[in-house]
Amino acid sequence: MDYVAALVPPVVMAIAFTALVVTIIKSQGGANKAKEDAAVDAALARAEAAQQTGKGSPA
């Protein structure tokens, strides 16, 4: 019965990891995908604009 005790933790972790991956994949897209993409694009644009203004100022 030691082999059962040795195999249970890896099997449980494999099942949990599979459930995590399935949850992540299922949560991609959906109704809010465009809004989330727009928010990320706006944040990246602000970061790039701040970086450009930082380079242009005299040191």
PDB file of N, CA, C and O in Angstrom:
ATOM      1  N   MET A   1       0.819  -1.211   0.000  1.00  0.00           N
ATOM      2  CA  MET A   1       0.000   0.000   0.000  1.00  0.00           C
ATOM      3  C   MET A   1       0.851   1.259   0.000  1.00  0.00           C
ATOM      4  O   MET A   1       0.326   2.363  -0.150  1.00  0.00           O
ATOM      5  N   ASP A   2       2.178   1.104   0.169  1.00  0.00           N
ATOM      6  CA  ASP A   2       3.038   2.281   0.119  1.00  0.00           C
ATOM      7  C   ASP A   2       3.020   2.917  -1.268  1.00  0.00           C
ATOM      8  O   ASP A   2       3.155   4.134  -1.395  1.00  0.00           O
ATOM      9  N   TYR A   3       2.857   2.111  -2.289  1.00  0.00           N
ATOM     10  CA  TYR A   3       2.838   2.662  -3.638  1.00  0.00           C
ATOM     11  C   TYR A   3       1.630   3.570  -3.849  1.00  0.00           C
ATOM     12  O   TYR A   3       1.716   4.551  -4.588  1.00  0.00           O
ATOM     13  N   VAL A   4       0.511   3.254  -3.210  1.00  0.00           N
ATOM     14  CA  VAL A   4      -0.671   4.112  -3.325  1.00  0.00           C
ATOM     15  C   VAL A   4      -0.403   5.453  -2.663  1.00  0.00           C
ATOM     16  O   VAL A   4      -0.734   6.503  -3.216  1.00  0.00           O
ATOM     17  N   ALA A   5       0.189   5.419  -1.492  1.00  0.00           N
ATOM     18  CA  ALA A   5       0.512   6.657  -0.785  1.00  0.00           C
ATOM     19  C   ALA A   5       1.529   7.483  -1.568  1.00  0.00           C
ATOM     20  O   ALA A   5       1.507   8.712  -1.501  1.00  0.00           O
ATOM     21  N   ALA A   6       2.414   6.826  -2.305  1.00  0.00           N
ATOM     22  CA  ALA A   6       3.415   7.540  -3.089  1.00  0.00           C
ATOM     23  C   ALA A   6       2.814   8.134  -4.362  1.00  0.00           C
ATOM     24  O   ALA A   6       3.295   9.157  -4.849  1.00  0.00           O
ATOM     25  N   LEU A   7       1.784   7.515  -4.899  1.00  0.00           N
ATOM     26  CA  LEU A   7       1.202   7.991  -6.160  1.00  0.00           C
ATOM     27  C   LEU A   7       0.090   9.014  -5.979  1.00  0.00           C
ATOM     28  O   LEU A   7      -0.192   9.767  -6.911  1.00  0.00           O
ATOM     29  N   VAL A   8      -0.540   9.069  -4.835  1.00  0.00           N
ATOM     30  CA  VAL A   8      -1.680   9.972  -4.643  1.00  0.00           C
ATOM     31  C   VAL A   8      -1.287  11.446  -4.797  1.00  0.00           C
ATOM     32  O   VAL A   8      -1.972  12.153  -5.536  1.00  0.00           O
ATOM     33  N   PRO A   9      -0.238  11.954  -4.152  1.00  0.00           N
ATOM     34  CA  PRO A   9       0.069  13.391  -4.309  1.00  0.00           C
ATOM     35  C   PRO A   9       0.344  13.826  -5.756  1.00  0.00           C
ATOM     36  O   PRO A   9      -0.175  14.864  -6.168  1.00  0.00           O
ATOM     37  N   PRO A  10       1.133  13.084  -6.547  1.00  0.00           N
ATOM     38  CA  PRO A  10       1.325  13.522  -7.930  1.00  0.00           C
ATOM     39  C   PRO A  10       0.039  13.491  -8.760  1.00  0.00           C
ATOM     40  O   PRO A  10      -0.180  14.350  -9.613  1.00  0.00           O
ATOM     41  N   VAL A  11      -0.800  12.500  -8.501  1.00  0.00           N
ATOM     42  CA  VAL A  11      -2.060  12.415  -9.242  1.00  0.00           C
ATOM     43  C   VAL A  11      -2.960  13.594  -8.878  1.00  0.00           C
ATOM     44  O   VAL A  11      -3.578  14.197  -9.756  1.00  0.00           O
ATOM     45  N   VAL A  12      -3.035  13.920  -7.609  1.00  0.00           N
ATOM     46  CA  VAL A  12      -3.856  15.053  -7.169  1.00  0.00           C
ATOM     47  C   VAL A  12      -3.326  16.359  -7.771  1.00  0.00           C
ATOM     48  O   VAL A  12      -4.106  17.198  -8.222  1.00  0.00           O
ATOM     49  N   MET A  13      -2.006  16.526  -7.776  1.00  0.00           N
ATOM     50  CA  MET A  13      -1.425  17.741  -8.353  1.00  0.00           C
ATOM     51  C   MET A  13      -1.676  17.807  -9.854  1.00  0.00           C
ATOM     52  O   MET A  13      -1.937  18.888 -10.383  1.00  0.00           O
ATOM     53  N   ALA A  14      -1.604  16.685 -10.544  1.00  0.00           N
ATOM     54  CA  ALA A  14      -1.864  16.668 -11.984  1.00  0.00           C
ATOM     55  C   ALA A  14      -3.314  17.049 -12.278  1.00  0.00           C
ATOM     56  O   ALA A  14      -3.582  17.798 -13.218  1.00  0.00           O
ATOM     57  N   ILE A  15      -4.232  16.544 -11.490  1.00  0.00           N
ATOM     58  CA  ILE A  15      -5.645  16.889 -11.675  1.00  0.00           C
ATOM     59  C   ILE A  15      -5.869  18.375 -11.394  1.00  0.00           C
ATOM     60  O   ILE A  15      -6.587  19.046 -12.136  1.00  0.00           O
ATOM     61  N   ALA A  16      -5.257  18.890 -10.328  1.00  0.00           N
ATOM     62  CA  ALA A  16      -5.417  20.311 -10.000  1.00  0.00           C
ATOM     63  C   ALA A  16      -4.817  21.193 -11.093  1.00  0.00           C
ATOM     64  O   ALA A  16      -5.409  22.210 -11.455  1.00  0.00           O
ATOM     65  N   PHE A  17      -3.658  20.819 -11.619  1.00  0.00           N
ATOM     66  CA  PHE A  17      -3.029  21.603 -12.673  1.00  0.00           C
ATOM     67  C   PHE A  17      -3.886  21.594 -13.934  1.00  0.00           C
ATOM     68  O   PHE A  17      -4.042  22.626 -14.587  1.00  0.00           O
ATOM     69  N   THR A  18      -4.439  20.438 -14.278  1.00  0.00           N
ATOM     70  CA  THR A  18      -5.308  20.347 -15.441  1.00  0.00           C
ATOM     71  C   THR A  18      -6.540  21.227 -15.267  1.00  0.00           C
ATOM     72  O   THR A  18      -6.952  21.909 -16.204  1.00  0.00           O
ATOM     73  N   ALA A  19      -7.125  21.217 -14.081  1.00  0.00           N
ATOM     74  CA  ALA A  19      -8.295  22.060 -13.815  1.00  0.00           C
ATOM     75  C   ALA A  19      -7.925  23.541 -13.919  1.00  0.00           C
ATOM     76  O   ALA A  19      -8.711  24.341 -14.426  1.00  0.00           O
ATOM     77  N   LEU A  20      -6.743  23.906 -13.445  1.00  0.00           N
ATOM     78  CA  LEU A  20      -6.290  25.295 -13.537  1.00  0.00           C
ATOM     79  C   LEU A  20      -6.136  25.720 -14.990  1.00  0.00           C
ATOM     80  O   LEU A  20      -6.586  26.800 -15.372  1.00  0.00           O
ATOM     81  N   VAL A  21      -5.510  24.886 -15.796  1.00  0.00           N
ATOM     82  CA  VAL A  21      -5.317  25.211 -17.210  1.00  0.00           C
ATOM     83  C   VAL A  21      -6.662  25.326 -17.922  1.00  0.00           C
ATOM     84  O   VAL A  21      -6.862  26.243 -18.718  1.00  0.00           O
ATOM     85  N   VAL A  22      -7.573  24.419 -17.647  1.00  0.00           N
ATOM     86  CA  VAL A  22      -8.900  24.479 -18.277  1.00  0.00           C
ATOM     87  C   VAL A  22      -9.619  25.764 -17.877  1.00  0.00           C
ATOM     88  O   VAL A  22     -10.260  26.402 -18.712  1.00  0.00           O
ATOM     89  N   THR A  23      -9.516  26.143 -16.614  1.00  0.00           N
ATOM     90  CA  THR A  23     -10.158  27.378 -16.152  1.00  0.00           C
ATOM     91  C   THR A  23      -9.566  28.594 -16.843  1.00  0.00           C
ATOM     92  O   THR A  23     -10.301  29.491 -17.254  1.00  0.00           O
ATOM     93  N   ILE A  24      -8.246  28.636 -16.976  1.00  0.00           N
ATOM     94  CA  ILE A  24      -7.600  29.763 -17.637  1.00  0.00           C
ATOM     95  C   ILE A  24      -8.022  29.844 -19.099  1.00  0.00           C
ATOM     96  O   ILE A  24      -8.307  30.929 -19.606  1.00  0.00           O
ATOM     97  N   ILE A  25      -8.064  28.708 -19.769  1.00  0.00           N
ATOM     98  CA  ILE A  25      -8.442  28.715 -21.182  1.00  0.00           C
ATOM     99  C   ILE A  25      -9.889  29.140 -21.357  1.00  0.00           C
ATOM    100  O   ILE A  25     -10.205  29.903 -22.270  1.00  0.00           O
ATOM    101  N   LYS A  26     -10.767  28.659 -20.498  1.00  0.00           N
ATOM    102  CA  LYS A  26     -12.186  29.020 -20.602  1.00  0.00           C
ATOM    103  C   LYS A  26     -12.431  30.495 -20.303  1.00  0.00           C
ATOM    104  O   LYS A  26     -13.382  31.076 -20.824  1.00  0.00           O
ATOM    105  N   SER A  27     -11.585  31.112 -19.469  1.00  0.00           N
ATOM    106  CA  SER A  27     -11.817  32.507 -19.108  1.00  0.00           C
ATOM    107  C   SER A  27     -11.283  33.473 -20.161  1.00  0.00           C
ATOM    108  O   SER A  27     -11.516  34.678 -20.063  1.00  0.00           O
ATOM    109  N   GLN A  28     -10.576  32.967 -21.160  1.00  0.00           N
ATOM    110  CA  GLN A  28     -10.091  33.831 -22.228  1.00  0.00           C
ATOM    111  C   GLN A  28     -11.241  34.159 -23.166  1.00  0.00           C
ATOM    112  O   GLN A  28     -12.103  33.323 -23.436  1.00  0.00           O
ATOM    113  N   GLY A  29     -11.236  35.383 -23.652  1.00  0.00           N
ATOM    114  CA  GLY A  29     -12.291  35.790 -24.580  1.00  0.00           C
ATOM    115  C   GLY A  29     -13.545  36.174 -23.822  1.00  0.00           C
ATOM    116  O   GLY A  29     -13.471  36.657 -22.692  1.00  0.00           O
ATOM    117  N   GLY A  30     -14.670  35.966 -24.426  1.00  0.00           N
ATOM    118  CA  GLY A  30     -15.927  36.277 -23.774  1.00  0.00           C
ATOM    119  C   GLY A  30     -16.410  37.683 -24.106  1.00  0.00           C
ATOM    120  O   GLY A  30     -15.897  38.340 -25.011  1.00  0.00           O
ATOM    121  N   ALA A  31     -17.394  38.119 -23.363  1.00  0.00           N
ATOM    122  CA  ALA A  31     -18.044  39.394 -23.639  1.00  0.00           C
ATOM    123  C   ALA A  31     -17.138  40.582 -23.367  1.00  0.00           C
ATOM    124  O   ALA A  31     -17.241  41.599 -24.052  1.00  0.00           O
ATOM    125  N   ASN A  32     -16.258  40.479 -22.388  1.00  0.00           N
ATOM    126  CA  ASN A  32     -15.426  41.622 -22.014  1.00  0.00           C
ATOM    127  C   ASN A  32     -14.067  41.632 -22.702  1.00  0.00           C
ATOM    128  O   ASN A  32     -13.213  42.447 -22.352  1.00  0.00           O
ATOM    129  N   LYS A  33     -13.845  40.751 -23.669  1.00  0.00           N
ATOM    130  CA  LYS A  33     -12.529  40.658 -24.297  1.00  0.00           C
ATOM    131  C   LYS A  33     -12.129  41.980 -24.943  1.00  0.00           C
ATOM    132  O   LYS A  33     -10.999  42.428 -24.750  1.00  0.00           O
ATOM    133  N   ALA A  34     -13.000  42.606 -25.688  1.00  0.00           N
ATOM    134  CA  ALA A  34     -12.673  43.863 -26.372  1.00  0.00           C
ATOM    135  C   ALA A  34     -12.367  44.958 -25.358  1.00  0.00           C
ATOM    136  O   ALA A  34     -11.446  45.750 -25.557  1.00  0.00           O
ATOM    137  N   LYS A  35     -13.139  45.006 -24.268  1.00  0.00           N
ATOM    138  CA  LYS A  35     -12.909  46.026 -23.251  1.00  0.00           C
ATOM    139  C   LYS A  35     -11.577  45.805 -22.548  1.00  0.00           C
ATOM    140  O   LYS A  35     -10.845  46.759 -22.282  1.00  0.00           O
ATOM    141  N   GLU A  36     -11.261  44.548 -22.248  1.00  0.00           N
ATOM    142  CA  GLU A  36      -9.980  44.245 -21.599  1.00  0.00           C
ATOM    143  C   GLU A  36      -8.815  44.557 -22.524  1.00  0.00           C
ATOM    144  O   GLU A  36      -7.804  45.104 -22.084  1.00  0.00           O
ATOM    145  N   ASP A  37      -8.948  44.211 -23.808  1.00  0.00           N
ATOM    146  CA  ASP A  37      -7.890  44.513 -24.772  1.00  0.00           C
ATOM    147  C   ASP A  37      -7.695  46.018 -24.902  1.00  0.00           C
ATOM    148  O   ASP A  37      -6.562  46.491 -24.993  1.00  0.00           O
ATOM    149  N   ALA A  38      -8.776  46.763 -24.910  1.00  0.00           N
ATOM    150  CA  ALA A  38      -8.672  48.216 -25.018  1.00  0.00           C
ATOM    151  C   ALA A  38      -7.990  48.803 -23.789  1.00  0.00           C
ATOM    152  O   ALA A  38      -7.204  49.742 -23.911  1.00  0.00           O
ATOM    153  N   ALA A  39      -8.276  48.268 -22.616  1.00  0.00           N
ATOM    154  CA  ALA A  39      -7.639  48.762 -21.399  1.00  0.00           C
ATOM    155  C   ALA A  39      -6.137  48.497 -21.426  1.00  0.00           C
ATOM    156  O   ALA A  39      -5.349  49.353 -21.024  1.00  0.00           O
ATOM    157  N   VAL A  40      -5.742  47.327 -21.893  1.00  0.00           N
ATOM    158  CA  VAL A  40      -4.315  47.003 -21.986  1.00  0.00           C
ATOM    159  C   VAL A  40      -3.641  47.889 -23.017  1.00  0.00           C
ATOM    160  O   VAL A  40      -2.541  48.387 -22.777  1.00  0.00           O
ATOM    161  N   ASP A  41      -4.279  48.095 -24.156  1.00  0.00           N
ATOM    162  CA  ASP A  41      -3.705  48.955 -25.190  1.00  0.00           C
ATOM    163  C   ASP A  41      -3.536  50.379 -24.688  1.00  0.00           C
ATOM    164  O   ASP A  41      -2.529  51.024 -24.982  1.00  0.00           O
ATOM    165  N   ALA A  42      -4.516  50.881 -23.931  1.00  0.00           N
ATOM    166  CA  ALA A  42      -4.420  52.236 -23.385  1.00  0.00           C
ATOM    167  C   ALA A  42      -3.289  52.336 -22.369  1.00  0.00           C
ATOM    168  O   ALA A  42      -2.562  53.329 -22.352  1.00  0.00           O
ATOM    169  N   ALA A  43      -3.131  51.333 -21.533  1.00  0.00           N
ATOM    170  CA  ALA A  43      -2.053  51.348 -20.547  1.00  0.00           C
ATOM    171  C   ALA A  43      -0.693  51.314 -21.230  1.00  0.00           C
ATOM    172  O   ALA A  43       0.228  52.021 -20.819  1.00  0.00           O
ATOM    173  N   LEU A  44      -0.561  50.491 -22.274  1.00  0.00           N
ATOM    174  CA  LEU A  44       0.703  50.444 -23.007  1.00  0.00           C
ATOM    175  C   LEU A  44       0.985  51.774 -23.700  1.00  0.00           C
ATOM    176  O   LEU A  44       2.129  52.227 -23.724  1.00  0.00           O
ATOM    177  N   ALA A  45      -0.039  52.397 -24.260  1.00  0.00           N
ATOM    178  CA  ALA A  45       0.149  53.689 -24.924  1.00  0.00           C
ATOM    179  C   ALA A  45       0.596  54.751 -23.923  1.00  0.00           C
ATOM    180  O   ALA A  45       1.465  55.568 -24.226  1.00  0.00           O
ATOM    181  N   ARG A  46      -0.003  54.739 -22.721  1.00  0.00           N
ATOM    182  CA  ARG A  46       0.414  55.708 -21.697  1.00  0.00           C
ATOM    183  C   ARG A  46       1.861  55.474 -21.278  1.00  0.00           C
ATOM    184  O   ARG A  46       2.617  56.426 -21.086  1.00  0.00           O
ATOM    185  N   ALA A  47       2.246  54.211 -21.136  1.00  0.00           N
ATOM    186  CA  ALA A  47       3.616  53.899 -20.735  1.00  0.00           C
ATOM    187  C   ALA A  47       4.605  54.321 -21.814  1.00  0.00           C
ATOM    188  O   ALA A  47       5.668  54.857 -21.502  1.00  0.00           O
ATOM    189  N   GLU A  48       4.267  54.085 -23.079  1.00  0.00           N
ATOM    190  CA  GLU A  48       5.157  54.492 -24.164  1.00  0.00           C
ATOM    191  C   GLU A  48       5.238  56.009 -24.260  1.00  0.00           C
ATOM    192  O   GLU A  48       6.313  56.547 -24.522  1.00  0.00           O
ATOM    193  N   ALA A  49       4.128  56.709 -24.056  1.00  0.00           N
ATOM    194  CA  ALA A  49       4.139  58.164 -24.108  1.00  0.00           C
ATOM    195  C   ALA A  49       4.988  58.732 -22.972  1.00  0.00           C
ATOM    196  O   ALA A  49       5.729  59.695 -23.171  1.00  0.00           O
ATOM    197  N   ALA A  50       4.882  58.145 -21.800  1.00  0.00           N
ATOM    198  CA  ALA A  50       5.686  58.616 -20.668  1.00  0.00           C
ATOM    199  C   ALA A  50       7.162  58.354 -20.924  1.00  0.00           C
ATOM    200  O   ALA A  50       8.011  59.161 -20.547  1.00  0.00           O
ATOM    201  N   GLN A  51       7.467  57.246 -21.552  1.00  0.00           N
ATOM    202  CA  GLN A  51       8.862  56.918 -21.849  1.00  0.00           C
ATOM    203  C   GLN A  51       9.412  57.889 -22.904  1.00  0.00           C
ATOM    204  O   GLN A  51      10.561  58.321 -22.811  1.00  0.00           O
ATOM    205  N   GLN A  52       8.600  58.227 -23.892  1.00  0.00           N
ATOM    206  CA  GLN A  52       9.042  59.150 -24.929  1.00  0.00           C
ATOM    207  C   GLN A  52       9.263  60.555 -24.361  1.00  0.00           C
ATOM    208  O   GLN A  52      10.235  61.213 -24.730  1.00  0.00           O
ATOM    209  N   THR A  53       8.394  61.022 -23.482  1.00  0.00           N
ATOM    210  CA  THR A  53       8.567  62.353 -22.900  1.00  0.00           C
ATOM    211  C   THR A  53       9.754  62.363 -21.957  1.00  0.00           C
ATOM    212  O   THR A  53      10.408  63.395 -21.807  1.00  0.00           O
ATOM    213  N   GLY A  54      10.046  61.250 -21.324  1.00  0.00           N
ATOM    214  CA  GLY A  54      11.205  61.167 -20.448  1.00  0.00           C
ATOM    215  C   GLY A  54      12.508  61.223 -21.228  1.00  0.00           C
ATOM    216  O   GLY A  54      13.492  61.774 -20.735  1.00  0.00           O
ATOM    217  N   LYS A  55      12.538  60.666 -22.434  1.00  0.00           N
ATOM    218  CA  LYS A  55      13.745  60.692 -23.253  1.00  0.00           C
ATOM    219  C   LYS A  55      13.966  62.067 -23.850  1.00  0.00           C
ATOM    220  O   LYS A  55      15.108  62.481 -24.048  1.00  0.00           O
ATOM    221  N   GLY A  56      12.892  62.777 -24.137  1.00  0.00           N
ATOM    222  CA  GLY A  56      13.005  64.077 -24.801  1.00  0.00           C
ATOM    223  C   GLY A  56      13.441  65.195 -23.877  1.00  0.00           C
ATOM    224  O   GLY A  56      13.908  66.224 -24.365  1.00  0.00           O
ATOM    225  N   SER A  57      13.316  65.049 -22.586  1.00  0.00           N
ATOM    226  CA  SER A  57      13.656  66.126 -21.673  1.00  0.00           C
ATOM    227  C   SER A  57      15.169  66.183 -21.475  1.00  0.00           C
ATOM    228  O   SER A  57      15.840  65.151 -21.505  1.00  0.00           O
ATOM    229  N   PRO A  58      15.716  67.408 -21.268  1.00  0.00           N
ATOM    230  CA  PRO A  58      17.160  67.523 -21.067  1.00  0.00           C
ATOM    231  C   PRO A  58      17.577  66.917 -19.743  1.00  0.00           C
ATOM    232  O   PRO A  58      16.847  66.996 -18.755  1.00  0.00           O
ATOM    233  N   ALA A  59      18.745  66.317 -19.728  1.00  0.00           N
ATOM    234  CA  ALA A  59      19.210  65.634 -18.521  1.00  0.00           C
ATOM    235  C   ALA A  59      20.104  66.515 -17.690  1.00  0.00           C
ATOM    236  O   ALA A  59      20.582  66.092 -16.638  1.00  0.00           O
TER     237      ALA A  59
END
